[in-house]
């Protein structure tokens, strides 16, 4: 059988191309996931090990994390080795910055020796002597610390003043601190110092008691467990998507083999007539599948590795902060990917082989075997397939009522399985629905698509999976995002607020605010400076009927009843000292009013009252606040800084609520695009399946096409028929998938989102869904281009004599 | 077999069919042939047809210079063993393939000057086909198969067309099977449906390529009889390619081919 095997492999290689591409894509996906996660892990280890980069040894506690070394021992050890050692750790000390007191800040050492300086400098310069310090960038941002500021570390006798000379990053979690000072300076607080490790160059000599020495790599591995969980969860998620891609590829490959073997019925029958046993033919066929699978998997692994490293290089260019580097190719992932591809291909060939061998040899040799066996679904099977669909519905209903996530997943899976099983009954009927739409060629196309129900349904199924998941993800994320938007909008209605408790905010300030880059809209809020009983100092009171122009909650927060004053409790660092419901007296000049306190958040140190109340308090309201709505994509830090410059001269304060928005927005966008990108892979594989099915069907129908051409169908007409067939198939699958996807998203919303965020509304992203439907349908149309051209190229005479 | 009054009489003068050897063609040029075709005595004319398949070592000359006139309203058989080039000749006459050399004129139209789309439209309007097998599209019913050439022409299938289809089916004896798919028809019924389809556009030529190859003798007789009656009662020009002498006996004229030439 070897000659038969080799010869059929050579002859039918072209027909296997699509299957090869599908499997290779899925395998490449798996390998890319492996390369990326290995890269992420390597990067994290690198960052973690930054302080020990130039060390030969690391001294750390034996039995970490249970035990630790005594600080005095470590200090003595480090002092003994001098410049050849760098102790890593920190002291937890109170810190005063700009009038604010931070009870517990981490203060760590920064070396004056270049070799041991592991903190990358962001701005300014390194601290080189006592009295100087560098601050961690994120700590500085969060606490309004900038270069040139004076910090007081420690309290009482141990207090020391330092000046911030630079800002640095702290990439290594175990060594991280908020502020870094020189080692001699740090020793001032040696009794509060906790030192976890020492990086050593050269010989260590006697180790401190309870310490052990190991290589930096070993140390990093040990410490990695804490960070490992991050990488792991991402890896699991990516694997899920890879799983979807693999499933879709499996469907495509199974369909391919089913069609191919049906076309080669004659060959198999002939072999059996001539004397090959069933087992020999089966073995040859399975070997063919294995050969195809091996080739596809290897190609996919190579492509995946190339793509993975290419992606890492691209990420390096676009977002160099992301923790991912080009690491050594992970062997287990490569082998795993290849194994998956091989298993999928061989398994996919199993069932079609059995079906083909069941046909008796002589029956297959009879000349009237027309284009392929008709594969329908018996009534009994259809009835059976309704069961999982019905069960799925029931489970989903139960999940919605009881808010059970497990029920929802089970129900969704059962319903989807039911739809897939019902495919051969459902899909041809759906395809025939728009039968009048395209004229006679359309009818031919619809009939062609519907005549082989199982094959059509399987092709559609692959596409259905991808589209359902994509639309479900799109809808779910849109709903979740809308809900979060509303939720955050309630807590941070104003992006940036400039409030003046002294003089009024002039028109020129408003103008300059409006012209600041990143500001979409700004309004001046009229009010007056008042004295409120229970609050120290002057307190602006404003009324904001025009708040809806800039507020993220539509101005709801500013709609205050007369007799009430709404105060932003978050704007007071230690609370305003008032309680909601309390009655306070608000005095403006000669007039006064007694108002009830209501609590709110997000617009700064100004009290919001109803316009009537303000009119009662003053006849001449002047703007005392400017409320800003930021443009999408505005940099919160920079915008805050710009407005700060405008606010300083008039002694106004800035409340910046944009940061929360911005980071959330960015995270959600990244998440959405990543999910879409990953699912797009599955859809692409499914579309390859459509092109493949069409291409192979065309091979079966050569005589029919010749007949049609003889009877008077032009080449363009034939191409049109095939194009419409592909269009009907992909449009049906896409629309059905969208309906299912939105349905699943709705059940997810009812089960998970609504209990958590009560005001959340179900949000269907019509433009995005429309884009998906359009793109997939058009891509399906494109899938027909090559098969259609090939079909139309055959002259009628050649086709009529085709065997 | 049904003897019905044809609703569309062709040439009402029923000519007795002539038996006997084929008369050699007088040497006339294409222009004359075309004129003759226009005048109505010759339905199609070929001059100097050559066609070769393959290249180099595997070159096969299928036609080596064929001259032929096909008389209108007659049943002509083109006979010869396999490999004689008879199918190739038919393909060239019907516009299914292009000859390498020579000219073909059908119903006054010079085929060799037409491009592919024009040839296709020509076939749709002027030629009908019956093949040995795979005549019908398996997913359409018999009625839909018969009306297929009209649909392909983009014409709306109106009641007149449907009536004509039904009438043809009645003449051919398959009127009660119109709603069935080809898989539910016997071989003979399929061929008769194919003949109905070939006749629906009132073509200038009806080509039959080994129409009885897959049929038993009784069914073959039926089908051949229908073909002959199409020629004699409907005035249809019928050309049949066959290797079977008994089938060729039904024709008015027999053209014999061997090794790419008419002998």
Contacts between the chains, C-beta under 8 A, distances in Angstrom:
chain1	res1	chain2	res2	distance
A	367	B	133	7.1
A	367	B	214	7.5
A	368	B	133	7.2
A	368	B	214	7.8
A	370	B	134	7.4
A	370	B	138	5.5
A	370	B	183	7.7
A	371	B	138	6.9
A	439	B	154	7.5
A	440	B	151	3.8
A	440	B	152	6.5
A	440	B	154	7.4
A	443	B	151	7.9
A	444	B	137	7.7
A	447	B	139	4.3
A	447	B	140	6.7
A	448	B	139	6.7
A	450	B	139	7.7
A	451	B	138	7.3
A	451	B	139	4.5
A	703	B	134	4.6
A	704	B	134	7.1
A	704	B	137	6.1
A	704	B	138	7.8
A	707	B	129	7.8
A	707	B	131	7.4
A	707	B	134	6.4
A	707	B	135	7.1
A	707	B	137	7.1
A	708	B	137	7.6
A	708	B	152	7.2
A	709	B	120	6.7
A	710	B	94	7.5
A	710	B	96	5.8
A	710	B	123	6.3
A	710	B	129	5.2
A	711	B	123	7.2
A	711	B	124	6.8
A	711	B	129	6.7
A	711	B	148	6.1
A	711	B	149	5.1
A	711	B	152	6.0
A	711	B	197	7.8
A	712	B	120	5.8
A	712	B	121	6.8
A	712	B	123	5.3
A	712	B	124	2.5
A	712	B	125	7.4
A	712	B	149	5.6
A	712	B	152	4.7
A	712	B	153	6.2
A	713	B	120	6.9
A	713	B	152	4.9
A	714	B	116	7.7
A	714	B	117	5.1
A	714	B	120	4.6
A	714	B	121	7.3
A	715	B	116	6.2
A	715	B	117	7.1
A	715	B	120	7.4
A	716	B	117	7.5
A	717	B	152	7.0
A	795	B	96	7.2
A	795	B	97	5.8
A	796	B	91	7.8
A	796	B	96	4.4
A	796	B	97	7.3
A	797	B	88	7.8
A	797	B	91	4.1
A	797	B	96	4.4
A	797	B	97	3.7
A	798	B	97	7.8
A	800	B	91	7.8
A	800	B	96	7.2
A	800	B	131	6.8
A	800	B	209	7.9
A	801	B	87	7.3
